[in-house]
Amino acid sequence: MITEEKAYDILALDNTATPEEIVARYQTLKDQYRKIKEETADLKTQLAYQLKQIELDDVFIYFRNVQKI
């Protein structure tokens, strides 16, 4: 379960971040994770970054549900 504190921690933002900053950070991390996942040949690393992408999506859904974005 994602909490507000954990959501900000995953994005590496503080709780004063604006909706624009949250969305921008989400997109930046999503792109970075996708690139790493696609460029690596190591299955363990691919799976780790797939889990990070899922966690990031959970954060996005959390913020959307609490109407922060």
C-alpha positions in Angstrom: 0.0 0.0 0.0 1.3 3.4 -1.0 1.3 6.1 1.7 1.8 9.8 1.0 5.2 9.7 2.7 6.3 6.7 0.7 5.0 8.2 -2.6 7.1 11.3 -2.1 10.1 9.2 -1.1 9.8 7.1 -4.3 9.8 10.2 -6.4 12.6 11.7 -4.3 10.5 14.9 -3.7 9.4 16.7 -0.6 5.8 17.1 0.3 5.7 20.7 -1.0 6.1 19.6 -4.6 3.6 21.0 -7.0 1.4 18.8 -9.2 3.6 19.8 -12.2 6.8 18.8 -10.3 5.2 15.4 -9.4 4.1 14.7 -13.0 7.5 15.8 -14.4 9.4 13.6 -11.9 7.1 10.7 -12.6 7.7 11.0 -16.3 11.5 11.4 -15.9 11.8 8.3 -13.7 9.5 6.3 -15.9 11.6 7.1 -19.0 14.8 6.3 -17.2 13.5 3.0 -15.9 12.2 2.0 -19.3 15.5 2.8 -20.9 17.5 0.8 -18.4 15.1 -2.1 -18.6 15.3 -2.2 -22.4 19.1 -1.8 -22.6 20.1 -4.4 -20.2 20.5 -8.1 -21.1 20.4 -9.2 -17.5 17.0 -10.7 -16.7 17.3 -9.9 -13.0 17.9 -6.2 -13.7 15.0 -6.2 -16.2 12.7 -7.6 -13.6 13.9 -5.2 -10.9 13.2 -2.2 -13.2 9.9 -3.6 -14.2 9.0 -3.7 -10.5 10.2 -0.1 -10.1 7.9 0.9 -13.0 5.0 -0.8 -11.4 5.8 1.0 -8.1 6.0 4.3 -10.0 2.6 3.7 -11.6 1.2 3.0 -8.1 2.5 6.3 -6.9 0.9 8.1 -9.9 -2.4 6.4 -9.2 -2.1 7.3 -5.5 -1.6 11.0 -6.3 -4.4 11.0 -8.8 -6.7 9.4 -6.3 -5.9 11.9 -3.6 -6.2 14.7 -6.2 -2.7 16.0 -5.9 -2.3 15.8 -9.7 
